[in-house]
Amino acid sequence: MDSNKQDLVLFGKRLKEARKQQGLSQQELADRLGTSKSMVSAYENGSSDPRQSMIPLMASVLKVSIVWLLTGEKEVEKTERERSYLHAAFDKDLSLLSEEDLNALDEQVELRILRQRKLQERVNENGTTKRNN
């Protein structure tokens, strides 16, 4: 099994686990995501890859982190010092944002970093920058 297919299968297992943990049926999850039950089933069995824009919504509905949903790794809580680096990196006054907003921003940054790591892994394996989207 190639690594992309294996990643999809593992993603599907985590999605199913999180869905069951929240006590949702496939239809209920589909309704909350604005998709069909058959698509949720396809995500869970690893036969379909969700759009990248769907992943933050999935994580939010299932009350899990994007990082865990994509990798299975537990997300480490950011220290105040790490958060201050994030604030400095954006050079913006983020003090007006809620903790929930800051967490959402942080997860988006993590998602983009994970995408870049995957792309770099493909480049290293294949010697190409071709994406499988």
C-alpha positions as CSV (number, residue, x, y, z in Angstrom):
1,M,0.0,0.0,0.0
2,D,1.5,3.4,-1.0
3,S,1.9,6.0,1.7
4,N,-0.9,8.2,0.4
5,K,-3.4,5.4,0.5
6,Q,-2.1,4.4,4.0
7,D,-2.5,8.0,5.2
8,L,-6.1,8.0,3.9
9,V,-7.0,4.8,5.7
10,L,-5.5,6.0,8.9
11,F,-7.3,9.4,8.6
12,G,-10.5,7.4,8.0
13,K,-10.0,5.4,11.2
14,R,-9.4,8.5,13.2
15,L,-12.4,10.2,11.7
16,K,-14.6,7.2,12.6
17,E,-13.2,7.0,16.1
18,A,-13.9,10.7,16.7
19,R,-17.4,10.4,15.2
20,K,-18.3,7.5,17.5
21,Q,-16.7,9.3,20.5
22,Q,-19.2,12.2,19.8
23,G,-22.1,9.7,19.5
24,L,-22.8,10.7,15.9
25,S,-24.1,8.5,13.1
26,Q,-22.5,8.9,9.7
27,Q,-25.7,10.8,8.6
28,E,-25.5,13.2,11.5
29,L,-21.9,14.0,10.8
30,A,-22.7,14.4,7.1
31,D,-25.5,16.8,8.0
32,R,-23.2,18.9,10.1
33,L,-20.5,18.9,7.4
34,G,-22.9,19.7,4.6
35,T,-22.1,16.6,2.7
36,S,-23.6,13.1,2.1
37,K,-23.6,10.0,4.2
38,S,-21.9,8.2,1.4
39,M,-19.0,10.8,1.4
40,V,-18.5,10.3,5.2
41,S,-18.4,6.6,4.6
42,A,-15.9,7.1,1.8
43,Y,-13.7,9.2,4.1
44,E,-13.9,6.7,6.9
45,N,-13.0,3.7,4.7
46,G,-10.1,5.6,3.1
47,S,-11.5,5.6,-0.5
48,S,-11.9,9.4,-0.7
49,D,-9.8,12.3,0.4
50,P,-11.7,15.2,1.9
51,R,-11.1,18.7,0.6
52,Q,-8.5,20.6,2.7
53,S,-11.1,23.2,3.5
54,M,-13.3,20.5,5.1
55,I,-10.7,19.3,7.6
56,P,-11.0,22.3,10.0
57,L,-14.8,21.9,10.0
58,M,-14.5,18.2,10.7
59,A,-12.1,18.8,13.6
60,S,-14.4,21.5,15.0
61,V,-17.6,19.3,14.8
62,L,-15.8,16.3,16.3
63,K,-14.0,18.4,18.9
64,V,-10.5,17.2,18.0
65,S,-7.5,19.0,16.8
66,I,-6.6,19.2,13.1
67,V,-3.2,17.8,14.0
68,W,-4.7,14.7,15.6
69,L,-7.1,14.2,12.8
70,L,-4.4,14.4,10.2
71,T,-1.5,12.6,12.0
72,G,-2.8,10.9,15.1
73,E,-0.3,12.9,17.1
74,K,-1.5,14.6,20.3
75,E,-1.4,18.3,20.0
76,V,0.9,19.9,22.5
77,E,-0.5,22.9,24.3
78,K,1.3,26.0,23.3
79,T,3.0,27.9,26.1
80,E,2.6,31.6,26.5
81,R,6.0,32.1,25.1
82,E,5.2,30.1,22.0
83,R,2.0,32.1,21.5
84,S,4.0,35.4,21.8
85,Y,6.2,34.2,18.9
86,L,3.1,33.6,16.9
87,H,1.8,37.1,17.7
88,A,5.2,38.6,16.8
89,A,5.3,36.6,13.5
90,F,2.0,38.2,12.4
91,D,3.1,41.6,13.7
92,K,-0.5,42.3,14.6
93,D,-2.3,43.1,17.8
94,L,-4.0,39.7,18.4
95,S,-5.1,40.7,21.9
96,L,-8.6,41.4,20.6
97,L,-9.0,37.8,19.5
98,S,-10.6,35.2,21.8
99,E,-8.7,32.1,22.9
100,E,-10.9,30.1,20.5
101,D,-9.9,32.4,17.6
102,L,-6.2,32.1,18.6
103,N,-6.5,28.3,18.7
104,A,-8.2,28.3,15.3
105,L,-5.3,30.4,13.8
106,D,-2.8,28.1,15.4
107,E,-4.4,25.1,13.9
108,Q,-4.5,26.7,10.5
109,V,-0.7,27.3,10.8
110,E,-0.2,23.7,11.9
111,L,-2.2,22.5,8.9
112,R,-0.2,24.5,6.5
113,I,3.1,23.2,8.1
114,L,1.8,19.6,7.8
115,R,1.0,20.2,4.1
116,Q,4.5,21.5,3.4
117,R,6.1,18.6,5.3
118,K,4.0,16.2,3.1
119,L,5.0,18.0,0.0
120,Q,8.7,17.9,1.0
121,E,8.4,14.2,1.8
122,R,7.1,13.6,-1.8
123,V,9.8,15.7,-3.2
124,N,12.4,13.7,-1.3
125,E,10.8,10.4,-2.3
126,N,10.1,11.2,-6.0
127,G,12.4,14.1,-6.8
128,T,9.3,16.1,-8.0
129,T,7.0,18.7,-6.7
130,K,3.9,17.2,-8.3
131,R,0.9,17.2,-5.9
132,N,-1.8,14.6,-5.7
133,N,-4.8,16.8,-5.1
